[in-house]
Amino acid sequence: MSQALLDIRVERKAFAGATVLQDIHLQLQPRETVSLLGPSGCGKSTLLRIVAGLEQDFEGQLQRPAEPLAFVFQEPRLMPWLTVEQNIGFSDDDRYDRAWVAQLIEEVGLAGFAQALPKALSGGMAQRVAIARGLYSRPRVLLLDEPFSAVDAFTRMKLQDLLLQLAEHHAIALLLVTHDVDEALYLSDRVLVMDNRPSRVRRELAVPSSHPRDRRDPQLAHLKALALTELHSAQVI
C-alpha cells in the first residue's frame, strides 16, 4: 500500500457527458504542500472536491487517511450570528473544546477577538478564522480552494506566511488550488500544472528551495517562466 497520505486516481470525471478530468494520478506525502495550477474551469476545484469526498461520482480510486481532512474555501463562510470562538468550534456545536479554540485563536493572530462577530472582522481576519476552523479537527491534510484570492496583495502575503507556519507547527500536509503562479511556487514543494478540458496534469514542477523562501529568489523566477509557458499552452490548445 502507498505510504502517501493521499493517493488518488481519476480515470474520468464528467458533467452532463462532458469529460472534465481524465487520467490523473495525484499523491500527497506527509507534511508536503502541493498546488494545483491551471486555466479557469479546467477542473482544479472539482479534483479538490473529489479528494474531500464531496464529489463521489467519478471513475477511479481514492485512498486517504482515516483521520479527518479539513477544507478552507475561497470565502470564509462564517456564521454571522456566531462569535469567532463559536465559528471555530462550530463542528462540535456547544460542546467544542474551548482551550483548543483559544490556542488556535492565538496561533492565527486574533487574540482578543474570541467574542467578536464576523461583521467586526476584515476580510483577512475572517479568513484567519476559517483557517483556525479548518485546524480545529486536527487534520493531517488541509485542502484549500483559492483561500486568499479575495484579499489585497499585502494581506495575501501575510496569510501565506501564516499558513506555512501553521502547517509546520501542526505537521500537516496542504493541497491547494490557486490561480496565482507566485503563490503556488512560494508555498509548494510541487506544483501540478493542469491542462484544459479534459484536464490532465500537464507538467509537474518541483520547487527545491527550502523554507523560509525569498520571494525574489531567481530560482522561483525561472520556475515561474516555465509555469507561465505551460499555462499559455494549456489555454491555446
Secondary structure, DSSP 4 states (H G I P E B T S, - for coil): ---SSEEEEEEEEEETTEEEEEEEEEEE-TT-EEEEE--TTSSHHHHHHHHHTS---SEEEEE--SSPEEEE-SS----TTS-HHHHHTGGGGGG--HHHHHHHHHHTT-TT-TT--GGGS-HHHHHHHHHHHHHHT--SEEEEESTTTTS-HHHHHHHHHHHHHHHHHHT-EEEEE-S-HHHHHHH-SEEEEEPSSSB-EEEEEE--PPSSPPTT-HHHHHHHHHHHHHHHHHHH-
